[in-house]
Amino acid sequence: MKDLGLPQLQPIPLMCDNQSCILLLKTTKDHKCTKRIDIKYHYLWEKVARLKIEFKYCPREQMLADVLTKALPKPKHHFCVEGIGLTISNPIKDRDLLRYNSHRHTHS
């Protein structure tokens, strides 16, 4: 947020479908099961500790970002598109609408 020139008033929520991962990030990183975790992942602990990000649980079926990362069945695609507020554009319909509007304005 700082890079965008905006103040960060609260942690940025990141949705995650792995409850074990969320629990691990909320606990101290000095746990015996975290010994072998690659150093690059310690970055997340730091951001969570500094209240820059927070991980929230979201069931896999409700993960809206899936539409941006993978091919989906049509019902799931529409669920995600509507959930994040995208609109589906129809190039042929849009072209016809533009023609209709430009024709109306030139013949008025």
Secondary structure, 3 states (H helix, E strand, C coil): CHHHCCCCCCCEEEEECCHHHHHHHHCCCCCHHHCCCCHHHHHHHHHHHCCCEEEEECCHHHCCCHHHHCCCCHHHHHHHHHHCCCCCCCHHHHHHHHHHHHHHHHCC
